[in-house]
Every structure is written in C-alpha cells, then in structure tokens.
Amino acid sequence: MRARPTAAGRWRAGTCAPALTHRQLAALALLAMGLALPAATSAMRLWPDLGLWGHGDVGAAHGAGGSAQAGFRGAYDWDAEAREEAEAADSGGLFHLLRKLLQEEEQASKLTEEKDPVTGCPLPKVDMEKDRYSCVMWKKVCVDQNVIVSYDPETHPKHSMGTLPYLNITEIMYNLPSKYGIGDRYRKGSALRFPALYVRPSNDMEEEPELQGDPQFSVCTLPVLLYAHYPFNAAETYRYIFEKLVTLQLAGFFNKHVTLVPGVPPGTRVPSYTKFWYGSLTDKAVISLSELSARKPSSEPSNATWEGRHIRCFETMLGCRVRYDRYGLKFYRAAQYVVDHYKPQYLAQSASFEQRLFASHKVVIPEDPSVLKLVFISRNDDQSAVGRTILNEQELVQLCNAAPAGDLPPAAWGSPYKKYLCFAHTFGESQLMDVWVMRKVDAILGMHGAGLTNGLYMKPGGAIIEVRPFGFSGRESWANRYARFKASSPAEVPWPIHWYGIDTFNASLSEPGMFEKEDKPHFSKFRVIKARDRHVRITWPSMRHMLLTVALSARTHARYMSLRYGGSYYITDTLEQAEWPGNDPHVKKDLQRNFTSIQEEWDMALKIPVDQAALDFAAVPDKL
C-alpha cells in the first residue's frame, strides 16, 4: 500500500495551496501552542483545501511512481483513518473545535432565484466559489454522441490561443454491471476504466445540421456531468458521490434548476437508484450523456431540459470528478433529504403501497408504537441465484411474529415495545415504496450489501442489523467499512442510526453461492469475494438477541452506546463477542470492553433513561 505523504513532505514537494482562511490560521495557532497535538494532527486531515492526505487524485499524483495499478482503494489506509479519527474525536473538545474551524460552514446560498428576461425560465446556476473538486466549466458547447464540441471564442483555435478545458475521467473505475450484481465476481470484470471524455473545437465539417454554423445555445438548461467511482453499485454511489452532492447543494454550489448527468460508460443506462437519489436535487429528469447527446430530432420531448424538448447546445456546461474525501460524510442527512423531497409522492401512494405489501406478504404495518417493526431485506430471484440469501428467512419471520413471552422484552424493562412484527420486502423494485416502508419500521435486517443503505431513511434511532456469512466476518475482511461506517460517521454524532451485526462463525450455517460453487476459470479467486456471497441461516438465539437488544435500546443513543462499548451489539451466531475490544475504530478504545454476561450489559444499559423525544417522533406517522 502506498504511504500517505506527510504535510511537510507535501510542502517540500512544492504543492500549491490556497491562502489561509481565518479558521485555518486559528487552527495553526492552536497547533503552535502545542495543544493536544495528536488530535490536531488528525483533525488536519479534515483540511481538504491543503490536500494533506494521500487520497484519490492527490494520492495518485504524489504517490511513489503514481501507479494506476494501485487503484483508488489502494491509495488510502481506511483502518488507520478510522482509528485515528476515533482517537481524535474522543481526546477532548479540541478536536471538535478544530473540526468547526477547518470544515467549511454551510452558509446561505448565493444562488438566488432569477429568471431569464427573454424566455422567463428560472435560470440554472452554479457558484464556482463553492466548488470542492476542481470542476471544469465549458462555455458555448454542443454535445454529439458523447463528444463535447466547443464554440467558445475564448478557447477556439479560430479566435484565440486559449486551451479547451479538459476533464480527466480515465482513472474512474467501475465494475461490470449485470443482473447478478456488480462485476467484481469476474476476474476481468472489476475495476474497469472509463474511456477518455473527448472535447474538441467545432469545425466546418460538422455532420449534424444542428451543430453547423452558429448554433443556438440554451441559457435555460445547464448540464452538470458527474463522475465518481463504481457507479453500478448503489452503496458506493451513495457514499462516493450522492451524499457529497447533497452537501454541495446545501452549501450553495448548484441550484435545483441544473440538469444532472451521472457518469456511466458510453451507451449504458443510469441505474434507477441514481436517478431516484439525484432526482431529489433537481427539477429536471436525470439523464446520461449518451441520451443527452443522441442524434434525435429537436422536436422530441424531453424532461431533462427546460425547453421540454431534445436540445444539445448549451451556454454553459459543467463537468466534475467527485472523489471520496472528508467533505460531508453526513450520510443520514442525505437520506433525509431524499425523504423530504419525495414525501408528497409516497404519502399520496400510501394506499397503493399498503395493497402491494398485503398482496405480496399478507402484511399490514401497524401504527401501534408498542410493536417493534422489523423488515427483512428479501433478495429477488437473480440475486438469490448468486448468493447472500437468508435461507431460513420465512422461518425467522414466523418465529418473530409468534414470539412467546420469554422472547419478548420483560415487563421489568419498561420497554416501549411489547411485541414484534417481522416481514420481508424486496428492495429496489420501487424506490418510492422502499422509502415508505422504512418510514414505518424500527429496524432493517439483511445480508451485507447495498440494500442496507435503505436503513438511512428511518426515523432517528432506527436500527440496521447486518448479517455476514462464514468467512466474511468484520474480523477478517473489509465488511465493516460500509454500513457500519455510514451509521457511525464522525460528522453525525450522536449517531441518528444504530448499527448492529451478526457474524457467522459456524461453517455449517453457510452455503456457497453460485460463483463459489461453480468456480469457473474466469470467476474471481479472491477468498473474501466468495465468502461474501455465501448464503446464511440465522440462528434463532442470535435473532432473538438482536430483537431484544434493539427493543432495549429504544431509539436511545446513550443506551446504544453502552451496548456498543460492551460489545453485545455485535455478536456471532453463538452469541459471542464478534469484535475484540479496541477494534471498533469509531468509539474510544479505552471504553471498549469484553462482556462476560449479556444480561449484565442489558442491565447496565437499562439504567439509562430512554430518549422519549425520539420515541414520540417515531410514533407520529409522516404527514405533509
């Protein structure tokens, strides 16, 4: 793994840096006084403008040799990052002071509403002062079959010595999309690279009449091309780019009148989840560059332009390569942004969703707050063929719904939950219905995978229970870097969503998935990939433990943290501690402990009063 360049090394290398703001000067003053230097050093990694950490483009530029083979993931030490961050976060108030100083505040947007005096359209706007990722702006361009054609006199060879802006996307990686999921299961299907984005000046040999001569450039439609790694994985799309786009919009980088163009390889469709999420950021349809630049009649209807028809020439166009960094990291807030945007729609379709759920699973979700409601992530036929299926899902649903008194929260607990309702739901078939479901439940349970991202739609204090197959424990793989990290972000303390885990340590409880079972020469040989896709049987004792633990936590962060420090929030199939003390990178190490008795951990948490405000909020149905 490539070493991270130090701040001193970066300055010696002559890296240009922007002028220091008053916040950065204050931070340097604190450092100069020698106050909690380890915490301050860790906090400086939050200083994106100075590029003090080897990550993404910076890491590629300054790493030894800059090898493209190192890949995006290889440029960053995730374990070290999380541990350093946790130590800094718990070292005292200085870290939090520095974070406030170093992070850009979300100031009121300068993008005021303005209408074009000629057409009356609400103008799409961007504020380049809020640009975090060196976005490229093109003026007076047309798009033609994935090519950007520039007519800008400031950069056109006929008029100037200027240079056409260029956006390098050739290091952007993607996995081969298929009905079986992301392509990392294929040896040659992982970490594929995007082709170059071709930008050229216009010329007198243009084939298309629309591009000949002096085209009409729209001021009412402003496309924004957005590239980030792994666009065909929902969880990666959410954390690599969507959450950052929400943060950027709230900071005033772009308004809701722009047209968002997600980066996908030429000729491929934009995934439905991307269109759904991005749809919360714009009043236009989300569209691929292939669609936007297609040679179609200009009279063809289009929801992606203000004009309502297919146009390909624009006064302004933006291109951004968004890298994964410390900016934002407010994953729950991004999901609630989606909830707020789509609330009128899912509430209007509530009756239809209720009918669909009853028709498919004979389930009616009660509004009774004394019922702990848990939804299983049920996989569709193609997904189940690959793996990661809970083999005894229906049995667990039945056991949950018929739980005897001994499996329910004891009366002495005073728990707000008196009984359980469990049911299965296939996520991804209707994202709008998925949001509706998650607003009605207290917990979601599923195998490691992108489906757990739906848990972020829940009301505060909701529980995500992640299940891992044999050989894919967080002890021995990168499993904990996804759902658990999203639910444990340092930017959202106290955490609004509570993560729990069940790791399978008994080999007899897992069965090989399709790619492990068939093991063809072109299938991935990585052990961890095979282990990830195994099917699982969840033992009732571990399921019972999770139901009781979630009921005891009762959406109360302090209770959850007590259980997290004690380790009983994350167990094996035999109710043993899945993670040794000191290995949870998101909480203070010296508070992590081994539990000797689950009952003792429960008793300790029960001494903490419940968060009645969170319970009351969750009990009230969504309404406009």
ROPAVO-153373 format. One line per 10 residues: for each residue x negated, y negated, z negated of C-alpha. Coordinates in pm, 1 decimal, always signed. Layout:
X Y Z | ... .
***
This chain:
+0.0 +0.0 +0.0 | -129.2 -343.8 +91.5 | -233.3 -551.9 -209.7 | -47.0 -869.5 -282.4 | -256.5 -1179.1 -210.2 | -310.3 -1391.1 -517.2 | -222.0 -1756.1 -534.3 | -590.3 -1850.6 -549.8 | -670.9 -1629.1 -254.5 | -390.4 -1781.6 -55.0 .
-512.2 -2133.9 -121.1 | -869.0 -2037.5 -30.0 | -736.3 -1899.8 +295.6 | -611.9 -2247.2 +378.3 | -240.8 -2171.9 +380.0 | -44.4 -2489.8 +432.2 | +200.0 -2577.4 +158.4 | +468.5 -2840.3 +129.5 | +441.2 -3137.1 -101.8 | +514.5 -3055.0 -464.7 .
+856.5 -3145.7 -595.3 | +911.8 -3284.3 -944.4 | +1025.1 -2939.5 -1055.9 | +706.6 -2777.4 -929.3 | +493.3 -3045.0 -1093.7 | +674.6 -2979.6 -1420.3 | +605.4 -2609.3 -1383.3 | +236.6 -2675.1 -1323.1 | +231.9 -2894.1 -1631.9 | +370.8 -2607.7 -1837.3 .
+109.3 -2375.5 -1692.5 | -166.1 -2624.4 -1767.3 | -58.5 -2631.6 -2131.1 | -108.6 -2255.4 -2141.4 | +247.5 -2178.3 -2242.4 | +327.7 -1808.8 -2200.4 | +100.9 -1765.4 -1900.9 | +219.9 -1412.4 -1806.8 | +578.0 -1532.9 -1792.5 | +482.1 -1839.9 -1594.4 .
+275.9 -1635.2 -1351.0 | +566.6 -1401.4 -1293.1 | +802.0 -1693.6 -1255.5 | +577.5 -1843.8 -988.3 | +668.8 -1551.0 -769.7 | +1005.4 -1722.7 -751.7 | +834.2 -2012.6 -576.7 | +926.2 -1935.1 -216.9 | +801.1 -2259.9 -65.1 | +441.8 -2184.5 -166.1 .
+451.7 -1823.8 -46.4 | +264.3 -1692.5 -348.8 | +353.3 -1329.1 -292.2 | +279.8 -1090.2 -9.7 | +621.6 -1013.6 +127.0 | +780.7 -998.3 +469.0 | +622.7 -1231.2 +722.9 | +373.8 -1373.1 +473.3 | +253.1 -1029.7 +376.7 | +211.5 -932.3 +740.2 .
+17.9 -1247.9 +816.6 | -222.6 -1229.7 +524.1 | -247.6 -858.2 +453.3 | -558.0 -663.1 +538.4 | -552.6 -622.2 +911.7 | -186.8 -722.3 +927.9 | -99.2 -371.0 +1043.7 | +250.8 -343.7 +1184.1 | +248.1 +20.0 +1078.0 | +259.6 -87.2 +715.6 .
+622.1 -181.6 +770.9 | +842.6 -416.1 +579.2 | +888.0 -189.6 +278.8 | +518.2 -115.2 +256.3 | +436.4 -483.3 +212.4 | +597.4 -510.3 -127.3 | +544.0 -336.3 -459.6 | +901.0 -301.1 -576.4 | +820.0 -126.4 -903.4 | +565.6 -387.6 -1007.0 .
+804.8 -665.6 -911.5 | +1089.0 -532.1 -1121.1 | +871.5 -461.5 -1425.6 | +701.1 -798.9 -1418.4 | +1034.0 -970.0 -1376.0 | +1187.5 -787.8 -1670.5 | +889.7 -865.0 -1894.1 | +905.8 -1230.5 -1796.2 | +1281.1 -1251.5 -1837.5 | +1262.6 -1118.9 -2192.5 .
+948.3 -1303.7 -2301.8 | +1137.6 -1609.8 -2419.7 | +1303.0 -1923.9 -2298.7 | +1008.4 -2039.9 -2087.4 | +1088.4 -1803.8 -1802.8 | +1442.9 -1930.2 -1778.5 | +1320.6 -2290.5 -1792.5 | +1073.2 -2223.5 -1514.1 | +1333.9 -2047.9 -1306.2 | +1557.9 -2353.1 -1328.9 .
+1263.8 -2573.7 -1232.5 | +1144.6 -2361.8 -944.5 | +1465.3 -2248.3 -779.8 | +1641.6 -2493.3 -556.7 | +1959.8 -2615.9 -714.7 | +2280.4 -2576.0 -519.4 | +2352.9 -2939.8 -457.3 | +2665.4 -3069.4 -292.4 | +2656.8 -3006.3 +79.7 | +2574.3 -3296.4 +307.9 .
+2774.3 -3127.2 +581.9 | +3080.7 -3346.6 +565.0 | +3375.6 -3269.2 +789.7 | +3352.1 -3459.3 +1114.9 | +3546.8 -3437.2 +1439.1 | +3414.9 -3484.5 +1789.5 | +3564.0 -3811.0 +1919.4 | +3613.4 -3667.2 +2269.0 | +3764.2 -3323.6 +2203.9 | +3882.2 -3363.7 +1845.7 .
+3715.2 -3037.1 +1743.9 | +3576.1 -3000.6 +1389.9 | +3202.4 -3017.6 +1450.8 | +2988.0 -2716.2 +1360.0 | +2690.1 -2836.6 +1159.1 | +2361.1 -2719.9 +1011.0 | +2135.6 -2906.1 +768.8 | +1777.8 -2809.5 +852.0 | +1659.0 -2955.1 +520.3 | +1826.8 -2650.9 +363.3 .
+1651.5 -2405.2 +594.9 | +1465.1 -2137.7 +396.2 | +1346.6 -1915.2 +678.6 | +1184.4 -2133.7 +947.4 | +1484.4 -2110.1 +1175.6 | +1445.0 -2217.3 +1537.6 | +1673.8 -2475.4 +1697.6 | +1735.3 -2487.5 +2071.6 | +1899.4 -2784.0 +2240.4 | +2097.7 -2765.7 +2565.1 .
+2084.9 -2391.3 +2627.1 | +2290.2 -2126.9 +2802.6 | +2289.4 -1754.9 +2726.9 | +2283.8 -1499.3 +3005.3 | +2266.2 -1123.5 +2945.7 | +2073.1 -1157.1 +2617.1 | +1841.6 -1422.9 +2761.9 | +1831.9 -1779.7 +2629.6 | +1799.0 -2029.6 +2914.8 | +1682.7 -2377.9 +2816.0 .
+1771.0 -2703.8 +2990.3 | +1626.1 -2925.7 +2717.3 | +1426.9 -3208.1 +2883.1 | +1205.8 -3228.8 +2572.4 | +1061.8 -2883.0 +2646.4 | +1141.2 -2818.8 +3013.1 | +835.5 -2794.8 +3245.4 | +1003.3 -3030.5 +3492.6 | +1021.9 -3309.4 +3238.0 | +764.8 -3265.7 +2962.3 .
+463.7 -3089.8 +2816.7 | +676.7 -2962.1 +2529.5 | +686.6 -2599.1 +2419.9 | +1002.5 -2393.3 +2412.8 | +1088.5 -2280.0 +2058.5 | +1041.9 -1905.2 +2016.6 | +1185.0 -1667.2 +1757.7 | +975.0 -1356.9 +1692.7 | +1201.7 -1060.9 +1615.2 | +977.6 -777.5 +1732.6 .
+891.5 -676.9 +1376.0 | +1258.2 -640.6 +1281.3 | +1328.9 -274.2 +1210.1 | +1642.5 -68.3 +1246.0 | +1741.5 +294.4 +1206.5 | +1918.9 +472.4 +1489.7 | +2294.6 +438.6 +1430.3 | +2511.8 +747.4 +1473.8 | +2836.7 +893.9 +1347.8 | +2624.2 +1082.7 +1095.5 .
+2498.2 +761.1 +942.2 | +2163.3 +585.2 +955.2 | +1892.2 +744.6 +1165.2 | +1623.8 +797.6 +902.2 | +1721.0 +1164.3 +913.7 | +1550.0 +1184.1 +1254.3 | +1172.0 +1173.9 +1270.8 | +1179.8 +928.3 +1561.9 | +1498.6 +751.0 +1454.2 | +1361.2 +546.9 +1168.0 .
+1200.9 +201.5 +1165.4 | +1262.0 +136.8 +1535.0 | +1165.8 -212.9 +1650.5 | +1371.1 -483.4 +1817.1 | +1271.5 -592.3 +2168.6 | +1148.7 -946.9 +2211.8 | +1407.6 -1222.2 +2236.0 | +1347.8 -1371.6 +2579.5 | +1365.7 -1750.9 +2607.2 | +1292.7 -1920.8 +2939.9 .
+1341.5 -2257.9 +3109.9 | +1617.9 -2290.7 +3366.3 | +1519.9 -2287.6 +3733.2 | +1655.4 -2339.5 +4084.0 | +1704.6 -1964.6 +4136.9 | +1975.4 -1906.7 +3876.4 | +2207.6 -1626.0 +3986.3 | +2509.2 -1739.2 +3787.6 | +2706.9 -2039.4 +3920.8 | +2780.8 -2138.1 +3559.6 .
+2407.9 -2186.2 +3498.6 | +2326.6 -2368.5 +3821.3 | +2272.0 -2741.3 +3837.2 | +2374.7 -2932.6 +3525.8 | +2597.3 -2712.1 +3306.0 | +2846.7 -2848.5 +3055.8 | +2711.9 -2791.6 +2703.3 | +2966.2 -2741.3 +2427.1 | +2933.3 -2954.7 +2114.0 | +3223.9 -2767.2 +1953.6 .
+3061.0 -2422.6 +1944.4 | +2723.1 -2371.5 +1776.3 | +2597.6 -2010.4 +1776.6 | +2364.0 -1902.3 +1496.9 | +2158.9 -1590.0 +1574.4 | +2079.7 -1398.8 +1254.1 | +1819.3 -1123.5 +1240.5 | +1723.8 -905.8 +944.6 | +1600.4 -552.7 +888.4 | +1824.8 -245.2 +908.5 .
+2148.8 -390.2 +1049.7 | +2313.5 -46.4 +1072.8 | +2301.4 +23.5 +700.5 | +2571.1 -155.4 +503.1 | +2377.7 -170.7 +176.3 | +2069.0 -310.5 +350.0 | +2274.8 -564.0 +543.9 | +2433.7 -679.7 +220.2 | +2110.1 -729.5 +29.3 | +1874.4 -829.0 +310.4 .
+2090.7 -1097.3 +466.1 | +2458.2 -1132.9 +374.5 | +2403.8 -1233.9 +12.7 | +2145.3 -1487.6 +129.3 | +2384.9 -1630.4 +386.7 | +2641.3 -1689.6 +113.1 | +2375.3 -1863.6 -94.6 | +2267.9 -2070.4 +206.2 | +2621.5 -2176.2 +286.6 | +2686.9 -2275.9 -73.3 .
+2362.8 -2475.9 -61.7 | +2486.2 -2658.0 +249.2 | +2272.1 -2502.2 +523.8 | +2563.8 -2438.6 +760.8 | +2936.3 -2504.9 +756.6 | +3225.5 -2275.7 +841.9 | +3261.2 -2402.2 +1198.4 | +2949.4 -2229.2 +1336.4 | +2965.5 -1902.9 +1532.1 | +2769.6 -1626.9 +1357.8 .
+2583.1 -1387.7 +1587.9 | +2436.2 -1090.6 +1394.7 | +2117.3 -949.3 +1539.0 | +2166.3 -599.2 +1680.0 | +1971.8 -427.1 +1959.9 | +2099.5 -539.5 +2302.7 | +2415.8 -360.7 +2408.0 | +2506.9 -221.3 +2065.5 | +2814.2 -316.7 +1864.4 | +2808.6 -524.4 +1549.3 .
+2910.4 -293.9 +1259.6 | +3259.1 -350.5 +1122.3 | +3130.0 -425.5 +771.6 | +2905.3 -700.5 +911.8 | +3195.4 -859.6 +1095.2 | +3404.8 -838.1 +779.2 | +3144.2 -992.7 +549.2 | +3030.1 -1259.0 +795.0 | +3394.9 -1339.9 +860.8 | +3411.2 -1494.6 +514.5 .
+3151.6 -1753.1 +622.9 | +3306.1 -1881.8 +944.5 | +3636.2 -1973.7 +1106.1 | +3522.5 -1812.6 +1432.4 | +3504.9 -1447.4 +1533.6 | +3171.0 -1278.0 +1465.0 | +3012.0 -1169.8 +1792.7 | +2695.9 -1004.0 +1925.6 | +2455.2 -1182.3 +2157.5 | +2538.4 -923.3 +2425.0 .
+2906.5 -1022.0 +2408.4 | +2835.8 -1392.9 +2384.6 | +2602.2 -1386.4 +2685.2 | +2801.7 -1146.0 +2903.7 | +2877.7 -1247.2 +3261.6 | +3252.9 -1282.3 +3218.1 | +3493.6 -1537.0 +3367.0 | +3502.6 -1859.9 +3169.2 | +3880.0 -1823.5 +3156.0 | +3861.0 -1505.6 +2947.8 .
+3997.9 -1562.0 +2594.1 | +3750.9 -1565.3 +2304.2 | +3795.8 -1618.0 +1930.1 | +3422.3 -1679.8 +1892.3 | +3434.6 -2029.7 +2042.3 | +3630.6 -2340.7 +1950.3 | +3743.2 -2366.1 +2311.7 | +3919.5 -2030.6 +2278.9 | +3762.0 -1901.0 +2595.6 | +3435.5 -1745.7 +2705.9 .
+3169.5 -2016.1 +2728.0 | +2795.0 -1963.1 +2743.2 | +2635.7 -2308.9 +2731.0 | +2584.5 -2499.4 +2407.4 | +2446.4 -2834.3 +2299.6 | +2279.1 -2666.9 +2000.9 | +2191.4 -2308.2 +1913.3 | +2008.1 -2174.1 +1609.9 | +1801.6 -1859.3 +1557.7 | +1694.4 -1726.4 +1216.7 .
+1496.1 -1428.9 +1098.0 | +1603.1 -1381.9 +736.5 | +1352.6 -1198.2 +519.4 | +1416.9 -1035.5 +185.6 | +1279.1 -1259.7 -87.8 | +1367.3 -1402.4 -426.5 | +1610.3 -1657.4 -289.8 | +1964.7 -1599.9 -407.7 | +1989.1 -1243.9 -541.4 | +2343.4 -1322.1 -656.9 .
+2499.9 -1005.0 -523.2 | +2815.3 -1017.3 -732.7 | +2881.3 -1378.7 -638.7 | +2855.9 -1289.4 -269.0 | +3116.8 -1016.0 -311.4 | +3348.3 -1253.5 -495.4 | +3303.9 -1497.0 -206.4 | +3445.6 -1224.8 +17.5 | +3727.3 -1157.6 -230.1 | +3826.9 -1523.7 -241.9 .
+3821.8 -1557.4 +136.2 | +4034.3 -1250.7 +206.1 | +4267.2 -1274.3 -94.5 | +4561.9 -1419.4 +102.3 | +4530.5 -1137.0 +355.0 | +4501.6 -840.7 +118.8 | +4777.8 -973.1 -105.2 | +5003.7 -1010.7 +198.5 | +4938.0 -645.8 +287.6 | +4967.2 -502.9 -64.3 .
+5290.7 -316.5 +10.9 | +5135.7 -156.3 +318.5 | +4824.8 -53.3 +124.4 | +5037.4 +96.6 -152.4 | +5222.9 +306.1 +105.1 | +4899.8 +422.6 +269.3 | +4745.3 +522.9 -61.4 | +5055.0 +714.5 -165.1 | +5080.6 +884.9 +174.1 | +4716.7 +997.7 +166.3 .
+4667.6 +1085.2 -201.6 | +5009.8 +1062.0 -369.7 | +4868.4 +785.7 -588.2 | +5028.2 +473.1 -727.9 | +4780.4 +247.5 -908.5 | +4950.0 +125.7 -1226.6 | +4906.4 -228.2 -1354.3 | +4907.8 -98.3 -1712.0 | +4579.2 -226.7 -1866.7 | +4573.9 +65.7 -2112.5 .
+4497.8 +302.0 -1822.4 | +4129.9 +327.4 -1724.9 | +4142.4 +347.4 -1346.5 | +3852.1 +513.7 -1161.1 | +3819.6 +563.5 -786.1 | +3601.7 +832.5 -626.3 | +3419.8 +746.6 -302.9 | +3550.6 +1018.8 -73.4 | +3349.2 +1079.5 +243.0 | +3503.8 +1124.4 +587.9 .
+3455.0 +1441.1 +794.9 | +3141.8 +1324.4 +978.2 | +2981.5 +1200.1 +657.0 | +3072.3 +1520.3 +474.6 | +2916.1 +1726.2 +751.9 | +2584.7 +1551.8 +686.7 | +2587.9 +1574.2 +308.5 | +2628.5 +1375.2 -10.9 | +2973.1 +1519.6 -80.4 | +3106.8 +1575.6 -431.9 .
+3207.0 +1937.0 -380.2 | +3444.8 +1952.4 -676.5 | +3597.9 +1609.3 -626.0 | +3959.8 +1728.2 -636.6 | +3896.2 +1940.2 -943.6 | +3746.6 +1641.0 -1124.5 | +4040.2 +1420.7 -1026.1 | +4280.6 +1676.7 -1170.0 | +4079.9 +1721.2 -1490.5 | +4058.0 +1346.9 -1534.5 .
+4429.6 +1290.4 -1487.9 | +4519.5 +1578.0 -1719.9 | +4256.0 +1498.4 -1982.3 | +4361.8 +1626.2 -2326.9 | +4342.3 +1410.5 -2638.2 | +3991.4 +1538.5 -2713.6 | +3862.9 +1389.8 -2387.9 | +4031.8 +1052.4 -2433.1 | +3895.9 +759.2 -2636.4 | +3958.1 +834.2 -3007.1 .
+4215.4 +614.7 -3177.4 | +3946.7 +505.7 -3425.6 | +3762.2 +331.2 -3143.8 | +4042.3 +83.0 -3094.1 | +3969.8 +107.6 -2723.4 | +4196.9 -85.1 -2487.8 | +4212.8 +233.0 -2277.9 | +4445.7 +512.9 -2387.9 | +4438.2 +738.5 -2080.7 | +4276.7 +778.9 -1738.3 .
+4382.8 +762.5 -1376.7 | +4138.8 +901.8 -1121.6 | +4191.5 +916.9 -746.0 | +3988.5 +942.9 -425.1 | +3966.1 +687.8 -147.0 | +3777.7 +690.0 +183.2 | +3599.6 +357.2 +206.1 | +3513.3 +190.3 +535.0 | +3830.5 +269.8 +727.5 | +3980.6 -66.0 +627.9 .
+3751.8 -311.7 +453.1 | +4050.5 -523.5 +356.0 | +4215.7 -229.7 +181.9 | +3884.5 -146.4 +14.5 | +3880.6 -491.2 -147.8 | +4243.6 -449.7 -254.6 | +4164.5 -113.4 -417.1 | +3859.7 -243.8 -600.9 | +4050.9 -536.4 -747.9 | +4283.8 -287.3 -917.6 .
+4033.8 -44.4 -1072.6 | +3793.0 -44.2 -1364.8 | +3528.3 +187.0 -1220.8 | +3398.8 +341.5 -900.0 | +3211.1 +672.2 -880.5 | +3019.9 +804.2 -582.9 | +2704.3 +955.2 -447.3 | +2401.6 +734.8 -385.9 | +2488.1 +532.9 -78.7 | +2620.3 +212.8 +69.9 .
+2973.8 +286.4 -48.0 | +2877.2 +181.4 -399.5 | +2843.1 -175.9 -272.6 | +3223.9 -187.5 -289.7 | +3185.0 -192.4 -667.2 | +3079.2 -556.6 -647.2 | +3437.0 -650.1 -553.7 | +3560.1 -551.5 -900.6 | +3656.7 -797.8 -1167.9 | +3384.5 -877.3 -1426.3 .
+3283.2 -585.6 -1645.0 | +3367.0 -318.1 -1390.0 | +3158.8 +0.0 -1381.2 | +2961.3 +157.1 -1096.4 | +2877.5 +524.2 -1160.5 | +2612.0 +654.5 -921.6 | +2554.3 +1028.0 -876.1 | +2229.1 +1174.5 -738.7 | +2165.8 +1528.2 -607.9 | +1897.0 +1763.9 -729.6 .
+1552.7 +1632.7 -635.4 | +1672.2 +1275.2 -591.6 | +1656.5 +1150.8 -946.7 | +1555.0 +795.3 -1017.7 | +1257.9 +953.1 -1196.3 | +1106.0 +1078.9 -875.5 | +1226.3 +855.0 -592.7 | +1336.8 +508.2 -490.5 | +1700.1 +581.3 -579.1 | +1721.7 +313.2 -848.5 .
+1618.5 +29.1 -619.3 | +1957.8 -14.5 -460.7 | +2288.8 -2.2 -650.7 | +2125.0 -40.9 -990.3 | +1922.9 -340.4 -878.2 | +2229.1 -512.6 -727.4 | +2406.9 -467.0 -1060.4 | +2101.3 -579.5 -1261.4 | +1989.3 -892.3 -1079.2 | +1790.6 -1140.6 -1290.3 .
+1985.0 -1418.4 -1117.8 | +2316.6 -1297.4 -1262.9 | +2250.9 -1247.5 -1633.2 | +2465.0 -1144.4 -1818.0 | +2541.1 -885.4 -1552.9 | +2900.6 -901.3 -1431.9 | +2898.6 -537.1 -1317.4 | +2771.2 -244.0 -1523.7 | +2573.5 +36.6 -1360.1 | +2578.6 +396.3 -1489.0 .
+2408.5 +703.5 -1347.9 | +2424.9 +1083.2 -1336.7 | +2113.8 +1260.4 -1206.1 | +2147.2 +1627.4 -1114.8 | +1864.7 +1833.3 -1268.7 | +2022.3 +2176.7 -1225.1 | +1938.6 +2304.9 -875.8 | +2244.6 +2531.6 -872.9 | +2470.0 +2224.5 -873.3 | +2341.6 +2102.9 -535.2 .
+2373.3 +2248.9 -186.1 | +2165.3 +2149.6 +117.2 | +2306.9 +1900.1 +364.6 | +2316.8 +1960.0 +738.7 | +1971.2 +1822.0 +814.6 | +1803.7 +2021.7 +537.9 | +1993.0 +2338.3 +623.9 | +1921.2 +2328.8 +997.9 | +1574.0 +2172.0 +965.8 | +1512.3 +2124.3 +1337.9 .
+1169.1 +2003.0 +1454.4 | +1295.7 +1650.2 +1523.7 | +1459.9 +1615.6 +1181.3 | +1287.6 +1418.1 +908.2 | +1043.0 +1618.2 +698.6 | +1046.6 +1380.3 +403.5 | +1149.2 +1573.7 +95.8 | +1325.9 +1276.8 -57.1 | +1545.6 +1228.2 +252.7 | +1654.2 +1591.7 +240.5 .
+1718.7 +1571.1 -132.0 | +1920.6 +1251.2 -95.6 | +2166.4 +1418.5 +142.5 | +2244.0 +1725.0 -67.8 | +2597.8 +1798.4 -182.4 | +2671.1 +1799.4 -555.6 | +2901.7 +1948.5 -814.2 | +2951.3 +1722.0 -1113.3 | +2991.4 +1899.3 -1445.0 | +3298.5 +1805.8 -1645.8 .
+3091.4 +1728.5 -1958.7 | +2893.2 +1465.0 -1767.0 | +3210.5 +1327.3 -1610.0 | +3381.9 +1318.0 -1948.7 | +3079.9 +1139.0 -2094.6 | +3098.7 +868.6 -1829.8 | +3471.9 +815.4 -1874.6 | +3431.8 +778.2 -2249.7 | +3125.3 +555.1 -2215.8 | +3298.9 +321.1 -1971.6 .
+3605.8 +314.0 -2197.1 | +3388.8 +231.4 -2497.3 | +3205.2 -44.9 -2311.0 | +3543.8 -200.7 -2234.5 | +3404.1 -454.0 -1984.4 | +3190.7 -595.3 -2267.4 | +2834.5 -679.2 -2165.8 | +2691.4 -663.5 -2518.9 | +2829.7 -312.6 -2569.3 | +2696.7 -206.2 -2232.0 .
+2350.9 -339.3 -2316.8 | +2349.4 -144.7 -2642.6 | +2418.1 +173.8 -2446.7 | +2162.0 +78.0 -2184.1 | +1885.9 +22.1 -2438.1 | +1971.6 +357.8 -2592.7 | +1964.5 +540.7 -2259.8 | +2308.0 +700.3 -2284.6 | +2431.5 +500.2 -1986.1 | +2213.8 +709.0 -1752.4 .
+2216.7 +1084.8 -1803.8 | +2157.1 +1422.3 -1642.7 | +2419.1 +1686.7 -1571.9 | +2337.9 +1837.5 -1913.3 | +2384.3 +1505.4 -2098.7 | +2013.4 +1448.6 -2146.7 | +1845.2 +1112.5 -2100.7 | +1766.4 +1068.2 -1730.8 | +1507.0 +794.1 -1775.4 | +1235.2 +767.8 -2035.7 .
+1214.0 +453.3 -2249.5 | +1008.3 +182.0 -2082.3 | +1104.0 +284.6 -1729.6 | +1408.9 +62.2 -1690.4 | +1249.4 -239.0 -1518.3 | +1542.9 -470.8 -1574.8 | +1552.3 -486.4 -1954.9 | +1296.9 -549.4 -2225.4 | +1069.2 -248.6 -2270.0 | +1034.8 -260.9 -2645.7 .
+1411.7 -234.3 -2689.8 | +1440.7 +82.3 -2482.8 | +1464.6 +398.7 -2689.8 | +1533.3 +770.5 -2679.0 | +1874.0 +870.5 -2800.4 | +1892.2 +1165.0 -3038.0 | +2270.4 +1162.8 -3055.1 | +2516.0 +1025.2 -2803.1 | +2766.8 +983.2 -3083.7 | +2522.2 +763.1 -3273.9 .
+2475.4 +546.5 -2965.2 | +2850.8 +514.4 -2930.3 | +2888.3 +426.5 -3298.9 | +2623.6 +156.2 -3263.9 | +2798.2 +2.2 -2963.3 | +3136.6 +15.6 -3136.3 | +3010.3 -231.1 -3396.1 | +3002.8 -498.4 -3125.3 | +3333.0 -683.4 -3069.3 | +3494.8 -640.7 -2730.0 .
+3500.0 -923.0 -2478.5 | +3872.1 -988.8 -2491.5 | +3849.6 -1261.3 -2228.1 | +3706.6 -1014.0 -1975.0 | +3978.0 -759.7 -2060.2 | +4250.9 -1020.6 -2030.0 | +4118.9 -1141.2 -1695.9 | +4104.2 -785.9 -1559.8 | +4459.7 -718.5 -1677.0 | +4608.1 -1000.6 -1469.1 .
+4687.7 -897.3 -1108.7 | +4533.8 -1106.6 -832.6 | +4751.9 -1385.6 -704.3 | +4712.7 -1694.3 -491.4 .
***
